[in-house]
Amino acid sequence: MTLLRKARLSRRLELLTRTARLGASYREELRQQVMFCTGLREALAASGIDPARISCLFMCNDAAAELASLGDTPALRRADAAFSAAIGMPSAAEEFAARLTRLLPRFADGAPPQPGASLMDWLAWALARRQPDRPPPGRR
């Protein structure tokens, strides 16, 4: 095999790997959105907040629909996880959780964001409500 052919194959492999990495990362982020949105809906219900007032929740429905259209299955989730581990790619779940964790201090007092706030703000609020060191509402 010539050096030129090896270089071309190497570039193709890089492109395929990058494309696969982006796809796996995208699907994982969608999975995280769906999972966290389920928790958000539970937190909204527990707080008596009407989900219809939260405009960013449409993104949750969009994420679930997108995953369905991509044919997400347990086998695909396992394949994505194995691929990510094999190439040493940081987990999209870890990155997503880290972004949420950075927002938690904003909601330490338990006050919900404004109805027009970002989905990340609402998810951080829901996560902050679950923190064990936070006293229940009304007991401060």
C-alpha positions in Angstrom: 0.0 0.0 0.0 1.4 3.3 -1.0 2.0 6.2 1.5 -0.6 8.3 -0.4 -3.2 5.6 -0.1 -2.5 5.2 3.6 -2.9 8.9 4.1 -6.3 8.9 2.2 -7.5 6.0 4.3 -6.4 7.7 7.5 -8.3 10.9 6.6 -11.4 8.8 5.7 -11.2 7.0 9.0 -10.8 10.3 10.9 -13.9 11.7 9.2 -15.9 8.5 9.9 -14.8 8.5 13.5 -15.7 12.2 13.9 -19.1 11.7 12.3 -19.8 8.7 14.6 -18.6 10.6 17.6 -20.9 13.5 16.8 -23.8 11.2 16.3 -23.3 9.3 19.5 -22.8 12.6 21.5 -26.0 14.1 19.9 -28.1 11.0 20.8 -26.7 11.0 24.3 -27.5 14.6 24.9 -31.1 14.0 23.6 -31.4 11.0 26.0 -30.2 13.2 28.9 -32.8 15.9 28.0 -35.6 13.4 27.9 -34.5 11.9 31.3 -34.1 15.3 33.0 -37.3 16.6 31.5 -39.2 13.7 33.2 -37.7 14.8 36.5 -38.6 18.4 35.6 -42.3 17.5 35.0 -42.4 15.7 38.3 -40.9 18.7 40.1 -43.4 21.1 38.4 -46.3 18.8 39.5 -44.9 18.7 43.1 -44.7 22.5 43.2 -48.1 23.0 41.7 -46.6 24.8 38.6 -48.6 24.3 35.4 -46.2 22.9 32.8 -48.2 24.8 30.1 -46.7 28.0 31.5 -43.2 26.8 30.8 -42.4 27.6 27.2 -39.2 25.7 27.0 -40.8 22.4 27.7 -41.5 22.0 24.0 -37.8 21.2 23.7 -38.4 18.1 25.8 -41.1 16.9 23.4 -38.8 17.6 20.5 -36.0 15.7 22.1 -38.2 12.6 22.6 -39.5 12.8 19.1 -36.0 13.2 17.6 -34.8 10.2 19.5 -37.7 8.2 18.2 -37.0 9.3 14.7 -33.4 8.2 15.1 -34.6 4.7 16.0 -33.1 4.9 19.6 -33.0 1.4 21.1 -31.3 -0.2 24.1 -28.8 -1.8 21.6 -28.0 1.6 20.1 -27.5 3.1 23.6 -25.1 0.3 24.4 -23.3 0.7 21.1 -23.0 4.5 21.7 -21.6 3.9 25.2 -19.1 1.3 23.9 -18.0 3.6 21.1 -17.5 6.5 23.4 -15.5 4.4 25.8 -13.4 3.0 23.1 -12.3 6.3 21.7 -11.9 7.9 25.1 -14.7 10.4 24.4 -16.0 12.2 27.5 -19.6 11.2 28.1 -22.2 13.6 26.9 -24.1 12.7 30.1 -21.2 13.9 32.2 -20.9 17.2 30.3 -24.6 17.8 30.4 -24.7 17.1 34.2 -21.7 19.4 34.7 -23.4 22.2 33.0 -26.5 21.7 35.2 -24.3 21.5 38.3 -22.8 24.9 37.6 -26.3 26.4 37.6 -27.4 24.8 40.9 -26.3 27.7 43.2 -28.8 30.0 41.4 -31.6 27.9 42.7 -30.4 27.1 46.2 -33.2 29.1 47.7 -35.8 26.9 46.0 -37.4 29.8 44.1 -38.4 28.7 40.5 -37.1 30.5 37.5 -39.3 32.8 35.5 -41.7 31.0 33.1 -39.7 32.2 30.1 -36.3 31.0 31.5 -34.1 28.5 29.6 -34.6 24.8 29.7 -31.2 24.5 31.5 -32.4 26.9 34.2 -35.6 24.8 34.8 -33.7 21.6 34.8 -31.2 23.0 37.3 -34.1 24.2 39.5 -35.6 20.7 39.4 -32.3 19.2 40.3 -31.7 21.7 43.1 -35.0 20.7 44.6 -33.7 17.1 44.9 -30.6 18.1 46.8 -30.6 16.4 50.2 -29.0 19.3 52.1 -31.8 21.7 51.0 -34.5 22.0 53.6 -38.1 21.4 52.5 -40.0 24.6 51.5 -41.3 26.5 54.5 -38.7 25.1 56.9 -35.8 27.6 56.6 
